[in-house]
């Protein structure tokens, strides 16, 4: 876009320079004459010599081609802009889908872990208490026996 802007400025500068400093050279052989009826021509109008007519035809075709070039340039620029927007939105969509899938997998794993923690088989509290009491009694008896053996 910046290059195109500078190219337009350069083209305009060259065009204006050509018109201002070289007008006589560029149109030296062209002649345009207005005739009235009854003079050399049988009708009123404007007479162009070959060079002037050729210049007008060239300018007309150049103007049409120039306009078509500008239209094509604008269309290709607009198509490139839209393609860039589509690409950016596609990448954004893919990134968001990946993030969503990873978050969903993480949540599923966390739910499965927490569910396994809740449903894990545990020792009944009564059994744990009974084993603790038995272990305490066994330790007390073993200590008493060890002390009685040391005392003898």
PEBELTA-V968663 format. One record per residue. N is the residue number from 1. SS is DSSP state (H for helix, E for strand, - for the rest). PSI is psi in degrees with one decimal (999 if undefined). D_LAST is the distance of its C-alpha to the last C-alpha in whole Angstrom. Layout:
n:N ss:SS psi:PSI d_last:D_LAST
n:N ss:SS psi:PSI d_last:D_LAST
//
This chain:
n:1 ss:- psi:-42.0 d_last:107
n:2 ss:H psi:-41.2 d_last:107
n:3 ss:H psi:-42.7 d_last:109
n:4 ss:H psi:-38.6 d_last:111
n:5 ss:H psi:-43.8 d_last:112
n:6 ss:H psi:-33.9 d_last:113
n:7 ss:H psi:-39.5 d_last:115
n:8 ss:H psi:-42.5 d_last:117
n:9 ss:H psi:-43.2 d_last:118
n:10 ss:H psi:-42.8 d_last:119
n:11 ss:H psi:-43.6 d_last:121
n:12 ss:H psi:-41.5 d_last:123
n:13 ss:H psi:-45.6 d_last:123
n:14 ss:H psi:-40.7 d_last:125
n:15 ss:H psi:-47.9 d_last:127
n:16 ss:H psi:-39.5 d_last:128
n:17 ss:H psi:-43.3 d_last:129
n:18 ss:H psi:-43.4 d_last:131
n:19 ss:H psi:-41.8 d_last:133
n:20 ss:H psi:-40.1 d_last:134
n:21 ss:H psi:-18.6 d_last:135
n:22 ss:- psi:40.3 d_last:136
n:23 ss:H psi:-36.6 d_last:138
n:24 ss:H psi:-35.6 d_last:141
n:25 ss:H psi:-41.2 d_last:140
n:26 ss:H psi:-22.3 d_last:138
n:27 ss:- psi:34.6 d_last:141
n:28 ss:- psi:-39.7 d_last:144
n:29 ss:- psi:1.8 d_last:146
n:30 ss:- psi:139.0 d_last:145
n:31 ss:- psi:132.6 d_last:148
n:32 ss:E psi:129.7 d_last:148
n:33 ss:E psi:141.5 d_last:151
n:34 ss:E psi:129.8 d_last:152
n:35 ss:E psi:151.5 d_last:156
n:36 ss:- psi:158.1 d_last:158
n:37 ss:- psi:138.8 d_last:160
n:38 ss:- psi:-16.4 d_last:163
n:39 ss:- psi:-147.5 d_last:162
n:40 ss:- psi:-32.2 d_last:161
n:41 ss:- psi:153.0 d_last:159
n:42 ss:- psi:3.1 d_last:160
n:43 ss:- psi:162.5 d_last:157
n:44 ss:- psi:146.5 d_last:155
n:45 ss:E psi:-165.1 d_last:152
n:46 ss:E psi:133.0 d_last:150
n:47 ss:E psi:129.8 d_last:150
n:48 ss:E psi:140.2 d_last:148
n:49 ss:- psi:178.2 d_last:148
n:50 ss:H psi:-42.5 d_last:146
n:51 ss:H psi:-41.9 d_last:144
n:52 ss:H psi:-41.1 d_last:143
n:53 ss:H psi:-41.9 d_last:143
n:54 ss:H psi:-40.3 d_last:140
n:55 ss:H psi:-45.0 d_last:138
n:56 ss:H psi:-44.3 d_last:138
n:57 ss:H psi:-42.2 d_last:137
n:58 ss:H psi:-44.7 d_last:134
n:59 ss:H psi:-40.2 d_last:133
n:60 ss:H psi:-46.2 d_last:133
n:61 ss:H psi:-36.3 d_last:131
n:62 ss:H psi:-39.5 d_last:129
n:63 ss:H psi:-42.7 d_last:128
n:64 ss:H psi:-45.8 d_last:127
n:65 ss:H psi:-40.6 d_last:125
n:66 ss:H psi:-42.8 d_last:123
n:67 ss:H psi:-42.7 d_last:123
n:68 ss:H psi:-38.8 d_last:121
n:69 ss:H psi:-43.4 d_last:119
n:70 ss:H psi:-39.9 d_last:118
n:71 ss:H psi:-46.3 d_last:117
n:72 ss:H psi:-40.3 d_last:115
n:73 ss:H psi:-45.1 d_last:113
n:74 ss:H psi:-41.3 d_last:112
n:75 ss:H psi:-42.3 d_last:111
n:76 ss:H psi:-36.3 d_last:109
n:77 ss:H psi:-44.7 d_last:107
n:78 ss:H psi:-40.1 d_last:107
n:79 ss:H psi:-40.7 d_last:105
n:80 ss:H psi:-40.0 d_last:103
n:81 ss:H psi:-45.5 d_last:102
n:82 ss:H psi:-38.3 d_last:101
n:83 ss:H psi:-38.0 d_last:99
n:84 ss:H psi:-43.8 d_last:97
n:85 ss:H psi:-41.6 d_last:96
n:86 ss:H psi:-43.3 d_last:96
n:87 ss:H psi:-44.5 d_last:93
n:88 ss:H psi:-42.4 d_last:91
n:89 ss:H psi:-36.1 d_last:91
n:90 ss:H psi:-43.8 d_last:90
n:91 ss:H psi:-42.3 d_last:87
n:92 ss:H psi:-43.0 d_last:86
n:93 ss:H psi:-45.1 d_last:86
n:94 ss:H psi:-40.0 d_last:84
n:95 ss:H psi:-44.7 d_last:81
n:96 ss:H psi:-38.1 d_last:81
n:97 ss:H psi:-42.6 d_last:80
n:98 ss:H psi:-44.2 d_last:78
n:99 ss:H psi:-41.7 d_last:76
n:100 ss:H psi:-46.0 d_last:76
n:101 ss:H psi:-41.8 d_last:75
n:102 ss:H psi:-41.7 d_last:72
n:103 ss:H psi:-41.9 d_last:71
n:104 ss:H psi:-42.1 d_last:71
n:105 ss:H psi:-41.6 d_last:69
n:106 ss:H psi:-44.5 d_last:66
n:107 ss:H psi:-40.9 d_last:67
n:108 ss:H psi:-44.1 d_last:66
n:109 ss:H psi:-42.5 d_last:63
n:110 ss:H psi:-42.0 d_last:62
n:111 ss:H psi:-42.3 d_last:62
n:112 ss:H psi:-41.8 d_last:61
n:113 ss:H psi:-48.2 d_last:58
n:114 ss:H psi:-36.5 d_last:57
n:115 ss:H psi:-40.2 d_last:58
n:116 ss:H psi:-32.8 d_last:55
n:117 ss:H psi:-37.3 d_last:53
n:118 ss:H psi:-41.7 d_last:54
n:119 ss:H psi:2.7 d_last:54
n:120 ss:- psi:137.0 d_last:51
n:121 ss:- psi:129.7 d_last:48
n:122 ss:- psi:158.2 d_last:45
n:123 ss:- psi:141.1 d_last:42
n:124 ss:- psi:146.5 d_last:43
n:125 ss:H psi:-35.9 d_last:41
n:126 ss:H psi:-40.5 d_last:39
n:127 ss:H psi:-40.8 d_last:38
n:128 ss:H psi:-43.3 d_last:36
n:129 ss:H psi:-43.9 d_last:35
n:130 ss:H psi:-42.1 d_last:33
n:131 ss:H psi:-37.0 d_last:32
n:132 ss:H psi:-43.2 d_last:31
n:133 ss:H psi:-45.3 d_last:29
n:134 ss:H psi:-40.2 d_last:27
n:135 ss:H psi:-39.1 d_last:26
n:136 ss:H psi:-43.4 d_last:25
n:137 ss:H psi:-42.8 d_last:23
n:138 ss:H psi:-39.8 d_last:21
n:139 ss:H psi:-39.5 d_last:20
n:140 ss:H psi:-43.5 d_last:19
n:141 ss:H psi:-41.1 d_last:17
n:142 ss:H psi:-37.2 d_last:16
n:143 ss:H psi:-42.1 d_last:15
n:144 ss:H psi:-42.5 d_last:13
n:145 ss:H psi:-43.5 d_last:11
n:146 ss:H psi:-39.3 d_last:10
n:147 ss:H psi:-40.3 d_last:9
n:148 ss:H psi:-33.8 d_last:6
n:149 ss:H psi:-35.5 d_last:5
n:150 ss:H psi:-36.1 d_last:6
n:151 ss:H psi:-30.4 d_last:4
n:152 ss:- psi:999 d_last:0
//
